[in-house]
Amino acid sequence: MSPPIRFCRSFDGAGIAFAMSGEGPPLVRAPHWLTHLEYEDRSPVWKPWIASLSRSHALLRMDERGCGLSDRDGVEISFEAWVRDLEAVVDAAGLDRFALFGHSQGGAIAVEYAVRHPGRVTHLVLLGAYARGQMKRGPTPERVAELEALLKLVEVGWGRDDPSYRQLFSTQFLPGGSPVQQDSMSELQRISATPASAVRIMRSMFEIDVRESAPKVTCPTLFLHARRDRRVPFEEGRLFAGLVPGARFVPLETDNHILLPQEPPFRQFFEALEAFVPRSGAGRSFFPVLTAREAEVLECIARGLSNAQIAAGLGIAEKTVRNNITRIFDKLAVESRAQAIVLARDGGLGKP
């Protein structure tokens, strides 16, 4: 059965739809374009994603404003609003600390959220993401004219029963998709947003720019990007990763912006996700004498983070970090940070 869809009110009263599925450590999918919580559960494109993300995580996903089941008409459409919608949904779901997944446009939203709430985001995983929208990449006059023509195409053809207008976007998102997957993507475009909403969303996407925020990220961050991505150029992904301190960057050998279950990079993505995001309570399962906070601090120590980095990442004071370390050393009967790191890594912590 599909998970129940819930609604919350954002900062301006807009209704935002969200749903949770699966069990395990919480994983939040940042809002992005072209979602519809109800349709996704039967979509041959998104259903495998939802099933895989929910297999070992409690997955929280949402429809951004202007899209899917969230309010579309008469609401502000902006990057700032999308970030604040994510804040509202996380609070409504009652989550405290969680890993955050940002796909495409959602990558910038996830980074901005992580910078504003460093104590809540344990890990960032970004796929096909970009730090700057089309209008922030120094476009030529010809490129600007091309983007305006694209918006006009959406305005006149997005909502028609004839899918030929939308097929242009489907082939960009998943050029390697089967006819069934391509048709499903085209239908998702039609039902996820009205032509007017789609144009407003795209204009806001063109203006995204988190290049100043990205260097302020303090949590572990993993970027993955298709080498031949037709929606977001590979170099934009590399640029973004280069802005985030200590970020890892994994190229994927595909030209699909949305990874498909029939291709190896789909499996590669989930293997990387499972290796990067530790299981909730892993520190306590190996070291049950530790409290939940002490286990988090030990995980950070095992990664080689300094006290200042741990404090920033967990959103606590350095003095609190030092106090936790003193208790960890006492409970684990170690005398130095080096001994604690060895013991923690032997227990499975600190793995990239």
Residue pairs with C-beta under 8 A, 6 or more apart in sequence:
2 19
2 38
2 41
3 19
3 20
3 21
4 19
5 17
5 18
5 19
5 37
5 38
5 69
6 17
6 18
6 19
6 92
7 15
7 16
7 17
7 18
7 69
8 15
8 16
8 18
8 88
8 89
8 91
8 92
9 15
9 16
9 88
10 16
10 65
10 81
10 84
10 85
10 88
11 81
11 84
11 87
11 88
12 75
12 76
12 81
14 65
14 70
14 71
14 75
14 76
14 81
14 85
15 70
15 71
16 62
16 63
16 64
16 65
16 70
16 71
16 85
16 88
16 89
17 37
17 62
17 63
17 68
17 69
17 70
18 37
18 60
18 61
18 62
18 63
18 89
18 92
18 93
19 37
19 60
19 61
19 62
20 58
20 59
20 60
20 61
20 93
21 50
21 54
21 58
21 59
21 61
22 53
22 54
22 55
22 56
22 57
22 58
22 59
23 57
23 58
24 56
24 57
24 58
24 279
24 280
25 56
25 57
25 58
25 98
25 99
25 277
25 278
25 279
25 280
25 281
26 57
26 58
26 60
26 95
26 97
26 98
26 99
26 280
27 53
27 57
27 58
27 59
27 60
27 98
27 99
27 100
27 101
27 277
28 59
28 60
28 61
28 86
28 90
28 95
28 98
28 99
28 100
28 101
29 53
29 59
29 60
29 61
29 62
29 101
29 102
29 103
29 106
30 86
30 100
30 101
30 102
30 103
30 106
30 107
30 109
30 110
30 113
31 62
31 63
31 64
31 67
31 82
31 85
31 86
31 106
31 109
32 64
32 102
32 103
32 104
32 105
32 106
32 109
33 64
33 67
33 104
33 105
33 192
33 193
33 201
33 202
33 205
34 67
34 173
34 185
34 188
34 189
34 192
34 193
35 46
35 61
35 62
35 63
35 64
35 67
35 68
35 192
36 63
36 67
36 68
36 69
36 188
36 191
36 192
37 61
37 62
37 63
37 68
37 69
38 68
38 69
39 46
39 68
39 187
39 188
39 191
39 192
40 46
40 47
40 49
40 50
40 61
41 47
41 50
43 184
43 188
44 178
44 180
44 181
44 184
45 174
45 177
45 181
45 184
45 185
45 188
45 258
45 260
46 188
48 261
48 266
50 59
50 61
52 270
53 59
53 101
56 274
57 99
57 277
60 89
60 90
60 93
60 95
60 98
62 70
62 85
62 86
62 89
63 69
63 70
63 192
64 70
64 82
64 85
64 201
65 71
65 72
65 75
65 76
65 77
65 81
65 82
65 85
66 72
66 75
66 77
66 193
66 197
66 200
66 201
67 192
67 193
67 197
67 201
68 192
68 193
70 85
72 193
72 194
72 197
73 197
75 81
77 197
77 200
77 201
77 203
77 204
78 204
79 108
79 109
79 112
79 204
79 207
79 208
82 109
82 204
83 109
83 112
83 113
83 116
86 109
86 110
86 113
87 113
87 116
87 117
90 98
90 120
95 120
96 120
97 119
97 120
97 121
97 122
97 296
98 120
98 121
98 122
99 121
99 122
99 123
99 124
99 125
99 277
100 110
100 113
100 114
100 121
100 123
100 124
100 125
101 110
101 125
101 126
101 127
101 273
102 108
102 109
102 110
102 111
102 124
102 125
102 126
102 127
102 129
103 126
103 127
103 128
103 129
103 258
104 127
104 128
104 129
104 130
104 231
104 232
104 257
105 130
105 205
105 208
106 129
107 126
107 127
107 128
107 129
107 130
107 131
107 240
108 129
108 130
108 131
108 208
108 210
110 121
110 124
110 126
110 129
111 124
111 126
111 129
111 131
111 210
111 213
111 214
111 217
111 244
112 210
112 213
113 121
114 121
114 124
114 217
114 218
114 219
115 213
115 216
115 217
117 315
118 218
118 219
118 312
118 313
118 314
118 315
119 313
119 314
119 315
119 316
120 315
121 219
122 219
122 220
122 277
122 296
123 219
123 220
123 221
123 222
123 276
123 277
123 278
124 217
124 219
124 220
124 221
124 222
124 244
125 221
125 222
125 224
125 273
125 276
125 277
126 221
126 222
126 223
126 224
126 240
127 223
127 224
127 225
127 259
127 269
128 224
128 225
128 226
128 229
128 231
128 232
128 237
128 257
128 258
129 223
129 225
129 232
129 237
129 240
130 208
130 232
130 236
130 237
130 240
131 208
131 209
131 210
131 211
131 214
131 236
131 239
131 240
131 243
132 208
132 209
132 210
132 211
132 236
132 239
133 205
133 206
133 207
133 208
133 209
134 143
134 147
134 205
134 206
135 144
135 147
135 206
135 207
136 206
136 207
136 208
136 209
137 236
139 147
147 206
150 202
151 199
151 202
151 203
153 165
153 168
154 165
154 195
154 198
154 199
154 202
155 195
155 196
155 199
156 165
156 195
157 164
157 165
157 166
157 195
158 165
158 166
158 189
158 190
158 193
158 194
158 195
158 198
159 190
159 194
159 195
163 183
163 186
163 187
163 190
166 186
166 189
166 190
167 182
167 186
169 185
169 186
169 189
170 177
170 182
170 185
170 186
170 189
171 182
171 230
172 230
172 231
172 257
173 185
173 230
173 231
173 256
173 257
173 258
174 181
174 182
174 185
174 256
174 257
174 258
174 260
175 230
175 255
175 256
176 254
176 255
176 256
176 260
176 263
177 185
177 256
177 260
178 262
181 260
185 258
189 198
193 201
211 243
214 240
214 243
214 244
215 243
215 244
215 245
217 244
217 245
217 247
218 245
218 309
218 312
218 313
219 313
220 246
220 276
220 303
221 241
221 244
221 246
221 247
221 248
222 247
222 248
222 250
222 272
222 273
222 276
223 237
223 240
223 241
223 244
223 247
223 248
223 249
223 250
224 249
224 250
224 251
224 252
224 269
224 272
225 232
225 234
225 237
225 238
225 241
225 249
225 250
225 251
225 252
226 234
226 251
226 252
226 253
226 254
226 255
226 256
226 257
226 259
226 265
227 234
227 251
227 252
227 253
227 254
227 255
228 234
228 254
228 255
229 237
229 255
229 256
229 257
230 255
230 257
231 257
232 257
234 251
237 249
238 249
241 247
241 248
241 249
248 276
248 352
250 268
250 272
252 259
252 265
252 268
252 269
253 264
253 265
254 263
254 265
256 263
256 265
259 265
259 266
259 269
260 266
275 351
275 352
276 352
278 299
278 349
278 351
279 285
281 292
281 295
282 295
282 299
282 348
282 349
283 290
283 294
283 295
283 296
283 298
283 299
283 344
283 347
283 349
284 290
284 291
284 292
284 295
286 347
286 348
286 349
287 295
287 298
287 331
287 332
287 347
289 331
289 332
290 298
290 328
290 331
290 332
293 314
293 324
294 324
294 327
294 328
294 331
296 314
297 310
297 314
297 321
297 324
297 325
297 328
298 328
298 340
298 344
298 349
299 344
299 349
299 350
300 309
300 310
300 313
300 314
301 310
301 325
301 328
301 337
301 340
301 341
301 344
301 350
302 340
302 341
302 344
302 345
302 349
302 350
303 350
304 341
304 350
305 313
307 318
307 321
307 322
307 325
308 318
310 321
311 317
311 318
311 320
311 321
314 321
325 337
325 340
328 334
328 340
329 335
329 340
332 340
332 343
334 340
334 343
341 350
344 350
345 351
